[in-house]
């Protein structure tokens, strides 16, 4: 129950942040905001995956821990690129 609640919060807040970032990117055209929005969008998909897996709707053949580590790595890389790119 707690796992599902946290997953819903993660997906919801990440989705809101992604939308705010995309709106800001559209207004300013700064690539940094696009990269941050993509990171939050991936967090949204990660939350949706966690919700679906909590209800056993999906089952990947890849180990979930490995899958989540790869997703986290992609998110960290996107955030890093948004910091170092001008």
C-alpha positions, 0 to 999 in steps of 0.5 A: 500500500505504501509502495503504491502511494509513493509511486503515485506521488512520484508519477504525479509530481514528476508529471507536473514538473515535466509539464512546467519545464516544457512550458518554460522551454517553450517560452524561453527556448533554453535547451537546459529546460528541455533536458530537465523536462526529459528527466522528469518525464522519465521519472513519470514513466518510472512512477507509472511502471512502479504503479503497474508493477505493484498491481502485477499488470506488467512483468519484464524479463529483465531484473527490476533492480537492473531496469531501475538502475539503468533508468536512474542512470539516464536521469542522472545523465540528463540532469548532468547535461542540463547543468554543464551545457550552456 
